[in-house]
Amino acid sequence: MDHVSTVHEQWLAERPDLDTTPVLVIGRIHRLAAALTPELTAVYAEFGLGEGEFDVLATLRRHGEPFTLTPGELSERTMVTSGAVSKRLDRLEARGLVARHASAADGRSRPVTLTAAGRELIDRAMTAHAANEARLLAGLPGRDRDTLARLLGRLAGSLGV
């Protein structure tokens, strides 16, 4: 019996009038997220990246040629504030992984482009990241992973995330 089952059983004994079955899902999701974060960030660190920097580079890379987005688009696609994106971009630009340039269409906008060095780094980091995620899910057969992905997608959709 895992910790979440123990908590659920304790609440059943103490408050049988209360439906605590949601803790079986929410509690496990929360504990898994807490356990997975250091597993994921350790791989990013191997490439000299923090979680946010990895996210920005990966977002630019997966959007394809010309690997360019505005800071506002990056903020939307990474779901962080424009201030957080700006700090990440400052760090990445200082390392030569992204370049900001003036927009020909809008003088106020400074689109961000993944540099060749940034593309090379994120391609290596993403390969390691995908292998790491596969390792973390190795305990679930493919069909179970597919079912879990579908159910979590449905839950995320119902919550608007």
Secondary structure, DSSP 8 states (H G I E B T S, - for coil): --HHHHHHHHHHHH-TTS--THHHHHHHHHHHHHHHHHHHHHHHHHTT--HHHHHHHHHHHHT-TT-EE-HHHHHHHHTS-HHHHHHHHHHHHHTTSEEE---SS-TT---EEE-HHHHHHHHHHHHHHHHHHHHHTTTS-HHHHHHHHHHHHHHHHHHT-
